[in-house]
Amino acid sequence: MKKNYVTLEDVCIKGSSNIAQKDLENNEGKYPIYGASGFIKNVDFYVQEKPYIAVVKDGAGIGRTMMLPAYSSVIGTMQYLLPKDNIDISYLYYAVTAMNLAKYYTGATIPHIYFKDYRKEKLPLVDKLEQKKIVEVLSKIDALRSCHERQLYDFEVLVKSRFIEMFGDPVTNPLHWPICLLGEQIKFITSGSRGWAKYFTNDGAYFITIKNVKNSNVKIDDMQYIIPPNNAEAIRTKVQEGDLLISITADLGRTGVVSKEIAEHGGYINQHL
């Protein structure tokens, strides 16, 4: 198979959105509109009439990639990537997903990524027939991954149900267990590290973001790496085995427990945990 490496701007065109989610409140229709966490609602308009790739460009979850259908739109925290004729859209989706675009983020308070910074990312471009063959294989792997995630979710529901069977509803406390304040039993670290994009590397310590917190665990899938600064903030935000991470911005309340593997790899949390 002959591979020809090209840049992202060789195979897609950038598109932007100025739609604010607050402006959709009274808008109803049949066309879907999406945000960083996925589907928001159906509205009476659409921006794109062909399938496209959407990338989260502002706020929590930056760099997250979605492949979205024709006759739909995204809000202003997202960016359109419109495939050119030389690339299959599914092939483009898998290529962009593998690029870890979050490493290009700037901004200490609200992180951003810009197409002008990641447009030179390289990807192998084979003929369209080979692209479709590659997509077929990756789609099967993706389906297996989704199946595994559904199983994990079902197990999580089972654990919660078993907890209630054993201890009763924690809100009504029918078994009259002793009650204490959460703050009496744990130590809170209210916010993780900020503005660490300049320390990002291709190897090093783990830099944990919300996307890594899934199904009550902290996953190493698509993990960002850093060489952390030698300062008090780095010491404060380094995780330990058994730490419970809770998202405090997007996907509010998502939780995950730090494993021994992640703790030994020097994991640090970002400002959204």
Disulfide bonds with the S-S distance in Angstrom:
none
